[in-house]
Amino acid sequence: MKKDIPENRVEDIGITVVLESDSPQGRSWNVYLINLKNVAIETVLVSSKGYGTKNGVEVKTSILRHSIGDVSSKGYAKIEAIDEQVFGLTNEYLLSYYIDKQIFDKKYIFVPESIVETNMVRIPLLNKPGVLIL
């Protein structure tokens, strides 16, 4: 039963969309998992999808599943590249990982038009500009 599953609270783990480069040819963006914990996280899985309305038409992206493996304490891992064309959609990331054989899950949602310069901060561990959800 659902009530028998412990509610393990996810803390100090973030998903960030990072501006990797900005040149006359265009901008390059990547999505990262940031582990700010003092312990490693194991068997990390992330699924991503985008959805919403663009130009009055319902749009859904493919669901991508990423097996990241383990992420060290105070470490990070690249999840995927992301195109600016999907910034107008809701971008959702579902994270699952283990610590000491206990599973943790959390959904991170970047709402439409939230990945903009006014929301950018210096991302810990990467030292690059980006939008971070903890």
N, C-alpha and C positions, 0 to 999 in steps of 0.2 A: 504494500500500500504506500501511497505517496507520503503519508504521515510518518512512516517508518524510515524514510530517507533523511539523513541528517542535513540540516541547512548549513553547509560550510560557506562562510562569508569570504568573498574574494576581496582582498585588500592589497595595496601596493603593487598591483599589476595593471598596466595600462596598454591601450592600443593607441597608436599615433600615426597620423598621416604627415609625412616629412617631405619638405621641399629639398630634393637632392641637388638640383642644379637649376640655374636660371640663366638662359642664354638667348640671343636673338632668334635661334632656331626653335625655342620653346622651353617650357618648364618640364622637369622630370620629377615625379612624385613616387614615393614608396610607402607601404604600410608596414609598421614594425610592432612587435610585441616588446614591451619594456617590463623587466622584472626588477622592481626596486626592493624586493624582499632580501633578507639575510640568509635565505635558504634557496636551493635550486628547486625548480619545478620540473616535473617529469612527465613524459608521454603527452606532450602538448599537442592538441588538435585545435585547428581553427577552421570554421566554415564562414564564407563570406558571400553576400548577395546584395544587390541593389534593386530598388523598386521605387515607383512613384509615377508622376505624370510629367511628360515633357512635350511641349507644344500641343497640349490638349489630348495627348495620346498616353494610355497606360503603358508603362515600360517596366520590364523585369529583366535583370541580367541573369546569366547562368549562376548556379550555386557552385562555388569553388571550395574544395576541401583540401586543407593543408596539414600534413603531418610534420610538425616542427621537431619532434624529439624532445630532448632535455634543454633547458635554459638555465644557465648558472645564476647564482645569486648576483645581484647587481649587474645582470647581463641583459642582452637583447637579441632578437632574431627577426630577420626580414620575413614578412609573410607574403607580400606580393607587390607588384607594381600596380599603380592605379592611374587611370586616365582622367584628366580634368573634365572630360565630357560627362562623367557620372557624378560630379560634385553637386549637380542640381537634383539628384535623387537621394533617397534615404539609403545610406550605406551601412549595412548591419554585419557585425562580426560576432560569432558565437564561439567562445573560448572554453575549452575543457582541459584540465590538467590534474596531476596527482602530486600530493605531498604526503609522505609516509603512508602510502596505500589508501589515502582518503581522496575522493574525487571532489573537484571544485569546478563550477560552471558559472559563466557570466556572459550576458549579452551586452555588447557595446554598440551604440547607435549614433552615427553622425547624421544629423537631420539635414534636409536639403539646404544648400547654401551656407553651411556652417564651416566649411573648409575654405576660409577666406583669410586675408592678411590680418584683419583686425582681431581675429581669434588666435593668431599664432603666438607661441611662446618658444623660448629656448628649451629644447627637449633634453631632459637629463640623460646622461650616459652617451647620447649621440652628439650632443652639442651642435644641433642644427635646428633651424626654424621649422615649426610644425604645429598641428592641432592635436592636443592630447586629451584623452578621456581616461580617467582613473576609476 
